[in-house]
């Protein structure tokens, strides 16, 4: 940190309560932003590892009953939670029935399960978007406030030379830099996490279709060349 008369330490010593409040708010916003980004990235990393293991086990299941027997009762994996939702719904339908068929009942249940997973994935993104959109303007307000008081001080002293103006104005512009330093990571983190969420939701949607097929038909959905060979043998 620069300790010269025109450095950041001098700016802090000369800042009034409003400027100090803005700095504290920007520091808090930065800490919250990085906390959300790190938390969400770690959650996505764990989800990818757990999801890969679950999908490998899911593809080995030859029937809906086999899938149900191999599911854990609890877990933090979104794919396992969606599969558990399908199994519980199918058992409920078998025990109590429903106005519609099993496929319609499961479709509604799986859609609700995917929406719940979307809510979990989007946790904290609203705050990131808010920080990314407002931090530059908060910093700009701090800049305007600092320049205003700097000009008042210059006017009262009666010295408007460059060496007297450059220091206070430059220190006030620090607020703009701080606002950008807070906003840029928030925007980049929001965009990165939104893209990761879309990928996870797309895979959940595909898993929901496979779960529905397995529950209704009793056999897993076959894709590619393997499915073509099965159709050929059946013909």
Secondary structure, DSSP 8 states (H G I E B T S, - for coil): ---STTSHHHHHHH--HHHHHHHHHHHHHHHHHHHHHHHHHHHHHHHHHHHHHHHHHHHH--SHHHHHHHS-SS-S-HHHHHHHHHHHHHHHHHHH--SS-HHHHHHHHHHHHHHHHHHHHTTTHHHHHHHHHHHHHHHHHHHHHHHHHHHHHHHHHT---HHHHHHHHHHHHHHHHHHHHHHHHHHHHHHHHHHHHHHHHHHHHHHHHHHHHHHHHSS----HHHHHHHHHHH-
